[in-house]
Amino acid sequence: MEEFVGKVFPGGILAVFRKSGVIHVEPFGKKSLNGENVDENTVYDLASLTKVLATAPLVLKAVEEGKLSLSSRLSDFFDELKNDWKKDVRIYHLLTHTSGLPAYYNLEGIGHKRIAVLRLEKEYEPFSKAVYSCMGFITLGFILEEIYQKPLDELAKEKLYEPLGLNNTFYKPLVYSVKNIAPTTFKGIVHDPNARALSGVSGNAGLFSTAVDVAKFMVSYINGKILSVQTVEMATKNYTEGLGDGRGLGWQIKRSFSEVYPNLIHDGSFGHTGYTGTEVWYDPYADCGVVLLTNRVNIEDTDGSKRLMNEFRRRVGNRVITQCI
């Protein structure tokens, strides 16, 4: 950790967990290059961890509640799509990043953002390949709000974080007067441009939390306390074999070689990363998981820093897994 502080990120927090609970928490470095030391309660911008800590579990809760199914079509929720190419795109396609939607579309400066997303053109034939798509998860956020007639941040708080007692996990931390935040380019405002364009609340990004809260969420998740054990089993299978990326229902599934995940965790382990320098993964075969939160983008964001970040993730993960087993 000390080797990478100041080069790739100002600091961060590592948390290690098993099914039995959180077993190790270690802050390191500073909140910003010349800032205060990181502590266990420092709040980080989770970036795309939002997809697996908010949006995907909320969608799967809606499936458990009978509000929708994985086979539900987009045209079931949006009348304007009944004659559009997306009419037969399923919830399943959005969760597995196989929908045909583009990876990214800039919503900044666009007046009717939901309309803009729903009108996106097809980039490839649905389920012909897996293409990681923020737009797919933004769409899932819109669907959740349509089903429950509530904003996504309220839904996540009500259905996920409050029942688990996770008081340091939220969208829009400044609304809660949170001060202990590690800044990205901003402090307390989401780094992701599209989440910012959506007022800080989006299906693809926007969530803030501490490493301890994320680890507690994961312990509850793998123990069937958030979703049923059956649903968790379904969510963490690889549905995109032969389509490129290994994808579950929201989760990235480790295959034989990965540029991001540790070399020594088992194939079939699942996790996710976030652009700001965040990560979570769990190896069910070793019963060992890691939460790693940093604010990589607080230092100059370059291709070189991204490569070093992935090297850091692999090396720390390899060290942790060998101590876990």
C-alpha positions in Angstrom: 0.0 0.0 0.0 2.8 2.4 1.0 4.5 1.8 -2.4 1.5 3.1 -4.3 0.4 6.0 -2.1 1.2 9.3 -3.7 1.7 7.7 -7.1 -1.7 6.3 -7.9 -3.9 7.6 -5.1 -3.5 9.7 -2.0 -4.7 6.9 0.2 -7.5 4.4 0.8 -9.0 1.7 2.9 -8.8 -2.1 2.7 -11.4 -4.3 4.4 -11.4 -8.1 4.4 -14.5 -10.2 5.1 -15.7 -13.8 5.3 -19.2 -15.2 5.6 -18.7 -14.9 9.4 -18.2 -11.1 9.2 -15.6 -8.3 8.6 -12.2 -9.6 9.8 -9.7 -6.8 9.0 -9.9 -3.1 8.2 -6.8 -1.0 7.3 -6.8 2.7 6.3 -3.7 3.9 4.6 -2.4 7.3 3.3 -4.3 10.5 3.1 -7.7 11.7 1.9 -6.0 14.1 -0.6 -2.3 14.6 -1.3 -1.9 17.3 1.4 -4.9 16.3 3.4 -5.8 14.5 6.6 -5.1 10.8 7.2 -7.7 8.4 6.1 -9.6 6.7 8.9 -12.1 3.8 9.0 -15.0 6.2 8.7 -13.7 8.0 5.6 -16.4 8.1 2.9 -15.5 7.3 -0.8 -17.3 7.8 -4.1 -18.0 4.2 -5.1 -18.5 5.0 -8.8 -19.7 1.8 -10.6 -19.9 -0.3 -7.4 -23.3 1.5 -7.4 -24.4 -1.1 -10.0 -23.9 -4.1 -7.7 -24.6 -2.4 -4.3 -27.8 -0.5 -5.3 -29.2 -1.1 -8.8 -28.8 -4.9 -9.4 -29.9 -5.9 -5.9 -33.0 -3.6 -6.1 -33.9 -5.1 -9.5 -33.5 -8.7 -8.1 -35.6 -7.6 -5.0 -38.3 -6.5 -7.5 -38.1 -9.9 -9.1 -38.5 -11.6 -5.7 -41.5 -9.3 -5.0 -43.1 -10.2 -8.3 -42.9 -6.7 -9.6 -41.0 -7.9 -12.7 -39.1 -10.9 -14.1 -35.8 -11.2 -15.7 -37.7 -11.8 -18.9 -39.7 -8.6 -18.7 -39.3 -6.4 -21.8 -38.4 -2.7 -21.8 -41.7 -2.1 -23.7 -43.5 -3.4 -20.6 -42.5 -0.2 -18.8 -42.2 2.4 -21.5 -45.0 2.8 -24.0 -42.7 4.9 -26.3 -40.6 1.7 -26.9 -43.4 -0.4 -28.3 -42.2 0.2 -31.9 -38.5 0.7 -31.1 -35.6 -1.8 -31.5 -35.4 -2.0 -27.7 -39.0 -3.3 -27.3 -37.8 -6.9 -26.8 -34.7 -6.2 -24.8 -35.1 -7.9 -21.5 -34.1 -7.0 -17.9 -31.8 -10.0 -18.2 -29.9 -8.3 -21.1 -29.4 -5.1 -19.1 -28.1 -6.9 -16.1 -25.6 -9.0 -18.1 -24.5 -6.1 -20.3 -25.8 -7.8 -23.5 -28.6 -5.4 -24.4 -27.2 -3.9 -27.6 -27.0 -0.5 -25.9 -23.8 1.5 -26.2 -21.3 1.6 -23.4 -21.6 5.3 -22.9 -23.5 8.4 -24.0 -22.9 11.8 -22.6 -26.0 13.2 -20.9 -24.5 16.5 -19.8 -26.3 19.5 -21.2 -29.3 17.4 -22.5 -32.7 18.6 -21.3 -34.8 15.4 -21.4 -32.3 12.9 -20.2 -34.6 9.9 -19.8 -36.0 10.5 -23.3 -32.4 10.7 -24.6 -31.5 7.3 -23.0 -34.6 5.6 -24.2 -33.9 6.8 -27.8 -30.4 5.4 -28.0 -29.5 3.6 -31.2 -28.4 -0.1 -31.2 -24.7 -0.7 -31.2 -24.8 -4.4 -31.7 -27.4 -7.2 -31.8 -28.7 -8.0 -28.3 -27.0 -11.1 -26.7 -24.5 -11.4 -29.5 -21.7 -10.1 -27.2 -21.1 -8.6 -23.7 -20.3 -4.9 -23.8 -20.1 -3.2 -20.4 -22.7 -0.5 -20.5 -23.4 2.4 -18.1 -26.5 3.2 -20.2 -28.0 -0.2 -19.5 -27.8 0.4 -15.7 -29.1 4.0 -16.1 -32.1 2.4 -17.8 -32.5 -0.1 -15.0 -32.6 2.9 -12.6 -35.4 4.4 -14.6 -37.3 1.1 -14.6 -37.1 0.8 -10.8 -38.4 4.4 -10.3 -41.2 3.5 -12.7 -42.2 0.4 -10.8 -42.0 1.8 -7.3 -42.9 5.4 -8.1 -40.0 6.5 -5.9 -36.6 8.1 -6.5 -33.8 5.5 -6.7 -31.9 6.9 -3.7 -35.0 6.6 -1.5 -35.6 3.0 -2.7 -32.0 2.0 -2.0 -32.1 3.6 1.5 -35.5 2.0 2.3 -35.0 -1.5 0.9 -31.2 -2.0 1.4 -29.3 0.3 3.7 -31.7 1.1 6.5 -32.7 -2.5 7.2 -29.0 -3.4 7.4 -28.1 -0.5 9.6 -25.7 0.9 7.0 -25.7 4.6 8.1 -22.7 5.6 6.0 -24.1 4.5 2.6 -26.0 7.0 0.6 -26.4 9.0 -2.6 -25.7 12.7 -2.3 -23.7 12.8 1.0 -23.8 16.5 1.2 -27.6 16.3 1.8 -26.7 14.4 5.0 -24.0 17.0 6.0 -21.3 14.3 5.7 -17.8 15.9 6.1 -15.4 13.0 6.3 -15.2 12.5 2.5 -12.1 11.6 0.4 -12.4 14.0 -2.6 -12.2 12.9 -6.3 -12.2 15.9 -8.6 -15.0 17.1 -6.4 -15.8 16.6 -2.7 -19.1 15.1 -1.9 -20.3 15.4 -5.5 -20.3 12.3 -7.7 -17.4 12.1 -10.1 -19.3 10.3 -12.9 -20.6 12.9 -15.4 -23.8 11.2 -16.2 -24.7 10.6 -12.6 -24.0 14.3 -12.0 -26.2 15.2 -14.9 -29.0 13.1 -13.2 -28.6 15.2 -10.0 -26.3 12.7 -8.4 -28.7 9.8 -8.4 -28.3 7.2 -11.1 -28.4 3.4 -11.7 -24.8 3.4 -12.9 -23.0 5.6 -10.3 -23.6 8.0 -7.5 -23.3 5.9 -4.3 -20.9 6.9 -1.5 -19.9 4.7 1.4 -17.2 3.5 3.8 -15.2 0.3 3.4 -16.8 -1.1 6.6 -20.3 -0.5 5.3 -19.5 -2.1 1.9 -18.0 -5.1 3.6 -21.0 -5.4 5.9 -23.3 -5.2 2.9 -21.3 -8.0 1.2 -21.4 -10.2 4.4 -25.2 -9.8 4.4 -25.4 -10.4 0.6 -23.5 -13.7 0.6 -25.5 -14.9 3.7 -28.8 -14.4 2.0 -29.9 -11.5 4.2 -30.5 -9.1 1.3 -31.7 -11.5 -1.3 -32.5 -15.2 -0.9 -29.7 -17.6 -1.2 -31.3 -18.9 -4.4 -31.3 -15.4 -5.9 -27.6 -14.9 -4.9 -26.7 -18.2 -6.6 -28.4 -17.1 -9.8 -26.8 -13.6 -9.7 -23.3 -14.9 -9.4 -23.3 -17.4 -12.3 -21.5 -16.6 -15.5 -24.1 -16.0 -18.2 -21.9 -14.7 -21.0 -19.5 -17.6 -21.7 -18.1 -17.2 -25.2 -19.5 -13.6 -25.4 -16.3 -11.9 -24.2 -16.6 -10.5 -20.6 -17.7 -12.8 -17.8 -21.0 -11.4 -16.5 -23.5 -12.4 -13.9 -26.6 -10.5 -13.0 -24.7 -7.2 -12.4 -21.5 -8.9 -11.2 -18.3 -9.4 -13.1 -17.3 -13.1 -12.9 -13.6 -14.0 -12.9 -12.5 -16.2 -15.6 -9.1 -18.0 -16.1 -7.3 -14.7 -16.7 -8.2 -11.2 -15.6 -6.5 -7.8 -15.9 -8.2 -6.6 -12.7 -8.8 -9.4 -10.3 -6.0 -11.2 -8.3 -4.3 -14.1 -10.1 -4.8 -16.4 -7.1 -8.5 -16.2 -6.5 -10.6 -19.0 -7.9 -12.3 -18.8 -11.3 -16.0 -18.1 -10.7 -15.3 -15.6 -8.0 -17.4 -12.4 -8.4 -16.9 -8.7 -7.9 -16.9 -5.3 -9.5 -14.7 -2.3 -9.9 -15.3 1.5 -9.9 -13.6 4.1 -12.1 -12.7 6.3 -9.1 -10.4 3.5 -7.8 -12.8 1.2 -5.9 -13.3 -2.5 -5.9 -15.1 -5.4 -4.2 -14.7 -9.1 -4.8 -15.5 -12.4 -3.1 -14.1 -15.8 -3.6 -16.8 -18.3 -2.3 -14.4 -21.3 -2.6 -11.9 -19.7 -0.2 -14.6 -17.8 1.7 -12.5 -14.6 1.4 -13.5 -11.2 0.2 -12.0 -7.7 -0.3 -13.3 -4.2 -0.3 -10.7 -1.7 -1.6 -11.7 2.0 -1.7 -9.4 4.7 -3.1 -9.8 8.0 -4.8 -7.5 7.4 -7.7 -8.9 10.3 -9.7 -7.8 12.8 -7.1 -4.3 12.4 -8.7 -3.9 13.0 -12.4 -6.0 10.5 -14.3 -3.9 8.9 -17.0 -3.7 5.5 -18.8 -0.5 4.9 -16.8 -2.3 5.5 -13.4 -5.1 3.1 -14.5 -2.5 0.3 -15.2 -0.8 0.9 -11.9 -4.2 0.8 -10.2 -4.9 -2.6 -11.7 -1.4 -3.8 -10.7 -2.1 -2.6 -7.1 -5.5 -4.4 -7.1 -3.9 -7.7 -8.2 -1.0 -7.6 -5.8 -3.1 -6.6 -2.7 -5.6 -9.3 -3.6 -3.0 -12.0 -4.0 -1.5 -11.1 -0.6 -4.9 -11.2 1.1 -6.1 -14.5 -0.5 -2.9 -16.3 0.6 -3.5 -15.1 4.2 -7.2 -16.0 4.1 -6.8 -19.6 3.0 
